[in-house]
Amino acid sequence: MSPTHAIIVGVGPVSPDEVVAVARHDARVELSDEGLAKIEESRRIIDALARDSRPHYGVSTGFGALATTHIPPGLRVQLQRGVVRSHAASSGPEVEREVVRAMMLLRLSTLATGRTGIQAATASAYAAMLSAGITPVVGEYGSLGCSGDLAPLAHCALALTGEGQVRDARGELREAADALSEAGIAPIALQEKEGLALINGTDGMLACWYWPSPTFAGCSPRRTSRRR
């Protein structure tokens, strides 16, 4: 049964009990006023960098080897969506629902610190997905790069944009766009820096390994977030 109270995600860390409440017992998720204020504050910084004539990594440039490549404003939404699409490349059996939900909550907790440059609308939509029981499909195998759990988090970000597959609150396999529409959640058009903010972290490893196995069942060394 879903807890009657919502888990409030703000600038401080979430507790293990709060993660369990959301991941296993489908507690609703809300962002604190302080967290939203911090998110909006950091977004203003990113917007200013986007208007700057000087290049800024991941904002007005490409990534990695393309760090010196200028990306014009008209292509930046395409770039952010592209980095999510290209990294959503896992395969194999699905990662357990509660592990994916824990990973999402932990990523949202990082976003709520106001240090990633995400839009408030993006963080709010992420919280709404959790509250609606929409869980992106993440495969056990495959990871990319050395910046954390890029593939698992990319699948979550992809669903946020209305692409890919998810499990709804009933456990039915759905297209993300249909599940979001049914829940009244508008797909997010990622802006400068947001693709990086959504996929660059180690939340999958933390979801699998931070708590003892009786709390989070089914984690194994095969998990996407453990393979390199």
BANU-75157 format. One record per residue (C-alpha): residue number from 0; z, x, y. Coordinates in pm, 1 decimal. Example, Ala and Ser with C-alpha at 12.3 -4.5 7.8 and 13.67 -1.06 7.14 Angstrom:
BANU-75157
<site n="0" up="780.0" east="1230.0" north="-450.0"/>
<site n="1" up="714.0" east="1367.0" north="-106.0"/>
end
This chain:
BANU-75157
<site n="0" up="0.0" east="0.0" north="0.0"/>
<site n="1" up="-87.5" east="126.8" north="344.0"/>
<site n="2" up="211.7" east="213.5" north="566.2"/>
<site n="3" up="263.4" east="-34.2" north="850.0"/>
<site n="4" up="307.6" east="232.8" north="1117.0"/>
<site n="5" up="36.0" east="456.8" north="1251.1"/>
<site n="6" up="47.9" east="834.9" north="1234.0"/>
<site n="7" up="24.3" east="969.7" north="1587.8"/>
<site n="8" up="-175.9" east="1290.9" north="1618.3"/>
<site n="9" up="-106.0" east="1499.7" north="1927.1"/>
<site n="10" up="-85.0" east="1856.1" north="2049.5"/>
<site n="11" up="180.5" east="1950.5" north="1793.8"/>
<site n="12" up="130.3" east="1991.8" north="1418.6"/>
<site n="13" up="132.9" east="1705.3" north="1172.9"/>
<site n="14" up="401.1" east="1716.7" north="904.8"/>
<site n="15" up="338.1" east="1726.2" north="528.8"/>
<site n="16" up="476.4" east="1371.5" north="502.0"/>
<site n="17" up="233.0" east="1252.7" north="767.7"/>
<site n="18" up="-58.6" east="1413.1" north="586.9"/>
<site n="19" up="46.3" east="1243.0" north="261.7"/>
<site n="20" up="79.8" east="909.1" north="441.6"/>
<site n="21" up="-277.4" east="929.7" north="567.8"/>
<site n="22" up="-440.9" east="1104.0" north="273.2"/>
<site n="23" up="-283.4" east="910.7" north="-10.5"/>
<site n="24" up="-143.1" east="592.7" north="140.8"/>
<site n="25" up="-411.7" east="512.7" north="401.1"/>
<site n="26" up="-186.9" east="512.9" north="706.3"/>
<site n="27" up="-366.8" east="435.8" north="1030.3"/>
<site n="28" up="-428.1" east="724.1" north="1269.5"/>
<site n="29" up="-400.4" east="724.4" north="1646.7"/>
<site n="30" up="-431.8" east="998.6" north="1907.3"/>
<site n="31" up="-143.5" east="1047.7" north="2146.9"/>
<site n="32" up="-194.9" east="1012.9" north="2520.6"/>
<site n="33" up="-101.8" east="1379.5" north="2561.2"/>
<site n="34" up="-353.5" east="1481.6" north="2297.6"/>
<site n="35" up="-630.8" east="1280.7" north="2461.3"/>
<site n="36" up="-545.3" east="1430.7" north="2799.5"/>
<site n="37" up="-565.6" east="1783.7" north="2656.5"/>
<site n="38" up="-895.8" east="1702.7" north="2486.8"/>
<site n="39" up="-1042.6" east="1573.1" north="2811.2"/>
<site n="40" up="-913.6" east="1876.2" north="3000.9"/>
<site n="41" up="-1082.7" east="2121.2" north="2764.1"/>
<site n="42" up="-1401.5" east="1913.9" north="2761.8"/>
<site n="43" up="-1428.2" east="1951.2" north="3137.8"/>
<site n="44" up="-1427.1" east="2327.2" north="3087.6"/>
<site n="45" up="-1712.1" east="2305.6" north="2836.8"/>
<site n="46" up="-1910.1" east="2079.0" north="3068.3"/>
<site n="47" up="-1868.2" east="2334.9" north="3347.2"/>
<site n="48" up="-1984.1" east="2615.8" north="3117.7"/>
<site n="49" up="-2286.0" east="2408.5" north="3021.3"/>
<site n="50" up="-2385.1" east="2386.2" north="3388.8"/>
<site n="51" up="-2330.2" east="2758.6" north="3446.6"/>
<site n="52" up="-2636.4" east="2978.3" north="3487.4"/>
<site n="53" up="-2472.5" east="3244.9" north="3269.5"/>
<site n="54" up="-2501.3" east="3208.2" north="2890.7"/>
<site n="55" up="-2199.5" east="3092.2" north="2689.3"/>
<site n="56" up="-2189.2" east="3119.4" north="2311.8"/>
<site n="57" up="-2240.2" east="2792.5" north="2126.3"/>
<site n="58" up="-2266.7" east="2604.9" north="2455.2"/>
<site n="59" up="-2592.7" east="2725.1" north="2604.8"/>
<site n="60" up="-2688.3" east="2974.6" north="2331.4"/>
<site n="61" up="-2759.1" east="2966.7" north="1961.5"/>
<site n="62" up="-2519.3" east="3086.2" north="1691.6"/>
<site n="63" up="-2480.3" east="3414.2" north="1503.8"/>
<site n="64" up="-2799.8" east="3618.8" north="1524.8"/>
<site n="65" up="-2926.4" east="3370.3" north="1784.9"/>
<site n="66" up="-2633.0" east="3431.9" north="2017.8"/>
<site n="67" up="-2865.5" east="3578.8" north="2280.2"/>
<site n="68" up="-3114.0" east="3290.5" north="2258.2"/>
<site n="69" up="-3088.2" east="3049.2" north="2549.7"/>
<site n="70" up="-3092.3" east="2681.9" north="2454.4"/>
<site n="71" up="-3221.2" east="2452.7" north="2729.8"/>
<site n="72" up="-3015.5" east="2139.3" north="2803.6"/>
<site n="73" up="-3270.3" east="1909.1" north="2643.1"/>
<site n="74" up="-3232.3" east="2079.6" north="2303.9"/>
<site n="75" up="-2855.9" east="2122.5" north="2287.2"/>
<site n="76" up="-2780.4" east="1791.5" north="2116.6"/>
<site n="77" up="-3042.4" east="1882.1" north="1856.7"/>
<site n="78" up="-2881.0" east="2224.6" north="1811.0"/>
<site n="79" up="-2532.3" east="2084.1" north="1752.2"/>
<site n="80" up="-2659.3" east="1825.7" north="1506.5"/>
<site n="81" up="-2870.6" east="2093.8" north="1339.5"/>
<site n="82" up="-2576.7" east="2323.5" north="1270.4"/>
<site n="83" up="-2393.3" east="2032.1" north="1105.2"/>
<site n="84" up="-2694.4" east="1927.0" north="898.0"/>
<site n="85" up="-2768.4" east="2280.4" north="781.6"/>
<site n="86" up="-2412.1" east="2343.6" north="668.2"/>
<site n="87" up="-2360.8" east="2009.9" north="489.3"/>
<site n="88" up="-2489.6" east="2169.8" north="170.4"/>
<site n="89" up="-2224.7" east="2124.7" north="-98.0"/>
<site n="90" up="-2305.5" east="2012.0" north="-451.4"/>
<site n="91" up="-2139.7" east="1909.5" north="-774.9"/>
<site n="92" up="-1867.6" east="1650.6" north="-843.1"/>
<site n="93" up="-1701.9" east="1482.5" north="-548.2"/>
<site n="94" up="-1384.7" east="1630.4" north="-405.7"/>
<site n="95" up="-1095.4" east="1387.3" north="-447.4"/>
<site n="96" up="-1063.3" east="1124.8" north="-175.5"/>
<site n="97" up="-711.1" east="1222.2" north="-75.1"/>
<site n="98" up="-810.8" east="1588.3" north="-34.3"/>
<site n="99" up="-1101.6" east="1497.1" north="194.4"/>
<site n="100" up="-878.0" east="1265.9" north="398.3"/>
<site n="101" up="-614.9" east="1539.2" north="428.6"/>
<site n="102" up="-883.3" east="1782.1" north="543.5"/>
<site n="103" up="-1002.5" east="1533.6" north="805.7"/>
<site n="104" up="-652.9" east="1473.6" north="940.2"/>
<site n="105" up="-584.9" east="1846.5" north="964.9"/>
<site n="106" up="-912.5" east="1900.3" north="1151.7"/>
<site n="107" up="-825.6" east="1613.6" north="1386.3"/>
<site n="108" up="-486.3" east="1773.0" north="1447.6"/>
<site n="109" up="-662.0" east="2091.2" north="1558.6"/>
<site n="110" up="-898.7" east="1896.1" north="1781.6"/>
<site n="111" up="-601.1" east="1721.7" north="1944.0"/>
<site n="112" up="-455.9" east="2051.6" north="2065.5"/>
<site n="113" up="-720.6" east="2051.0" north="2337.3"/>
<site n="114" up="-852.3" east="2395.9" north="2249.5"/>
<site n="115" up="-1189.3" east="2314.0" north="2094.4"/>
<site n="116" up="-1387.5" east="2147.6" north="2373.1"/>
<site n="117" up="-1454.6" east="1830.9" north="2175.0"/>
<site n="118" up="-1526.9" east="1501.5" north="2351.8"/>
<site n="119" up="-1246.9" east="1244.0" north="2353.1"/>
<site n="120" up="-1491.6" east="992.5" north="2206.1"/>
<site n="121" up="-1561.8" east="1224.8" north="1914.2"/>
<site n="122" up="-1194.9" east="1276.2" north="1831.5"/>
<site n="123" up="-1129.7" east="902.4" north="1865.7"/>
<site n="124" up="-1416.2" east="821.2" north="1628.9"/>
<site n="125" up="-1278.4" east="1072.9" north="1377.2"/>
<site n="126" up="-941.2" east="895.3" north="1392.4"/>
<site n="127" up="-1115.3" east="558.6" north="1356.0"/>
<site n="128" up="-1293.6" east="677.6" north="1040.4"/>
<site n="129" up="-961.1" east="767.5" north="884.1"/>
<site n="130" up="-806.0" east="437.4" north="986.2"/>
<site n="131" up="-1100.7" east="244.8" north="841.4"/>
<site n="132" up="-1074.3" east="430.2" north="509.0"/>
<site n="133" up="-1420.4" east="584.2" north="544.8"/>
<site n="134" up="-1425.9" east="906.8" north="343.0"/>
<site n="135" up="-1728.0" east="1139.7" north="352.3"/>
<site n="136" up="-1867.6" east="1253.0" north="18.2"/>
<site n="137" up="-1800.0" east="1625.8" north="-25.3"/>
<site n="138" up="-1914.8" east="1825.0" north="-327.7"/>
<site n="139" up="-1695.4" east="2078.3" north="-505.1"/>
<site n="140" up="-1939.5" east="2368.5" north="-488.9"/>
<site n="141" up="-2101.3" east="2567.9" north="-213.1"/>
<site n="142" up="-1980.5" east="2725.8" north="106.6"/>
<site n="143" up="-2140.6" east="2921.2" north="387.0"/>
<site n="144" up="-2041.9" east="3210.9" north="606.5"/>
<site n="145" up="-1700.0" east="3349.2" north="682.6"/>
<site n="146" up="-1570.7" east="3104.8" north="944.6"/>
<site n="147" up="-1377.8" east="2875.8" north="713.1"/>
<site n="148" up="-1462.2" east="2562.3" north="521.3"/>
<site n="149" up="-1798.5" east="2512.9" north="685.7"/>
<site n="150" up="-1967.9" east="2303.7" north="416.7"/>
<site n="151" up="-1684.3" east="2053.9" north="351.7"/>
<site n="152" up="-1615.1" east="2003.7" north="721.3"/>
<site n="153" up="-1987.7" east="1972.2" north="792.3"/>
<site n="154" up="-2008.9" east="1675.7" north="555.0"/>
<site n="155" up="-1729.3" east="1508.3" north="750.6"/>
<site n="156" up="-1900.6" east="1582.3" north="1080.7"/>
<site n="157" up="-2232.8" east="1457.5" north="942.6"/>
<site n="158" up="-2078.8" east="1121.2" north="857.2"/>
<site n="159" up="-1941.5" east="1101.9" north="1210.3"/>
<site n="160" up="-2299.7" east="1116.5" north="1338.7"/>
<site n="161" up="-2405.7" east="835.3" north="1106.4"/>
<site n="162" up="-2574.9" east="1050.1" north="842.5"/>
<site n="163" up="-2496.9" east="1133.1" north="481.7"/>
<site n="164" up="-2295.5" east="935.5" north="229.7"/>
<site n="165" up="-1937.6" east="811.3" north="234.0"/>
<site n="166" up="-1696.9" east="608.5" north="26.3"/>
<site n="167" up="-1568.7" east="300.5" north="206.0"/>
<site n="168" up="-1213.4" east="166.7" north="183.7"/>
<site n="169" up="-1308.2" east="-12.1" north="-141.0"/>
<site n="170" up="-1435.2" east="313.5" north="-290.4"/>
<site n="171" up="-1798.8" east="201.9" north="-281.1"/>
<site n="172" up="-2068.4" east="462.9" north="-215.9"/>
<site n="173" up="-2238.2" east="380.4" north="115.2"/>
<site n="174" up="-2469.3" east="530.0" north="369.9"/>
<site n="175" up="-2252.9" east="656.0" north="655.2"/>
<site n="176" up="-2444.1" east="457.8" north="917.6"/>
<site n="177" up="-2380.1" east="130.6" north="733.8"/>
<site n="178" up="-2010.1" east="201.1" north="680.8"/>
<site n="179" up="-1958.8" east="299.7" north="1043.5"/>
<site n="180" up="-2141.2" east="-10.2" north="1163.8"/>
<site n="181" up="-1931.4" east="-236.6" north="943.2"/>
<site n="182" up="-1614.3" east="-75.6" north="1083.2"/>
<site n="183" up="-1735.7" east="-107.8" north="1443.3"/>
<site n="184" up="-1754.6" east="269.3" north="1495.3"/>
<site n="185" up="-2044.7" east="403.0" north="1700.6"/>
<site n="186" up="-2207.0" east="720.1" north="1559.6"/>
<site n="187" up="-2143.5" east="1024.9" north="1779.1"/>
<site n="188" up="-2421.2" east="1220.1" north="1949.5"/>
<site n="189" up="-2276.2" east="1569.6" north="1946.9"/>
<site n="190" up="-2277.0" east="1754.7" north="2278.1"/>
<site n="191" up="-2244.6" east="2125.6" north="2359.3"/>
<site n="192" up="-1994.3" east="2312.5" north="2139.4"/>
<site n="193" up="-1904.3" east="2008.6" north="1926.4"/>
<site n="194" up="-2086.1" east="2112.8" north="1610.8"/>
<site n="195" up="-1885.2" east="2434.7" north="1606.1"/>
<site n="196" up="-1560.9" east="2253.6" north="1686.8"/>
<site n="197" up="-1601.3" east="2015.7" north="1393.6"/>
<site n="198" up="-1690.5" east="2264.4" north="1120.0"/>
<site n="199" up="-1519.0" east="2592.1" north="1209.5"/>
<site n="200" up="-1178.0" east="2589.6" north="1039.1"/>
<site n="201" up="-985.8" east="2626.0" north="713.3"/>
<site n="202" up="-862.4" east="2269.4" north="679.6"/>
<site n="203" up="-1012.8" east="2227.2" north="333.9"/>
<site n="204" up="-814.2" east="2518.3" north="194.1"/>
<site n="205" up="-501.1" east="2386.8" north="358.8"/>
<site n="206" up="-558.8" east="2037.2" north="221.2"/>
<site n="207" up="-595.9" east="2178.0" north="-131.5"/>
<site n="208" up="-331.9" east="2448.5" north="-142.6"/>
<site n="209" up="-60.0" east="2408.7" north="118.9"/>
<site n="210" up="128.4" east="2139.6" north="-78.9"/>
<site n="211" up="235.0" east="2154.8" north="-444.8"/>
<site n="212" up="-3.3" east="1996.0" north="-693.5"/>
<site n="213" up="220.8" east="1690.1" north="-755.2"/>
<site n="214" up="150.9" east="1594.6" north="-394.2"/>
<site n="215" up="-223.2" east="1667.1" north="-391.4"/>
<site n="216" up="-361.7" east="1623.7" north="-742.0"/>
<site n="217" up="-683.8" east="1766.0" north="-873.7"/>
<site n="218" up="-727.8" east="2077.8" north="-660.9"/>
<site n="219" up="-869.0" east="2372.3" north="-850.2"/>
<site n="220" up="-1019.3" east="2715.2" north="-774.5"/>
<site n="221" up="-1363.4" east="2554.4" north="-810.2"/>
<site n="222" up="-1309.4" east="2361.2" north="-489.6"/>
<site n="223" up="-1568.1" east="2408.1" north="-214.7"/>
<site n="224" up="-1308.6" east="2535.9" north="25.3"/>
<site n="225" up="-1215.7" east="2818.7" north="-211.7"/>
<site n="226" up="-1562.4" east="2950.3" north="-297.3"/>
<site n="227" up="-1732.5" east="3223.3" north="-99.1"/>
end
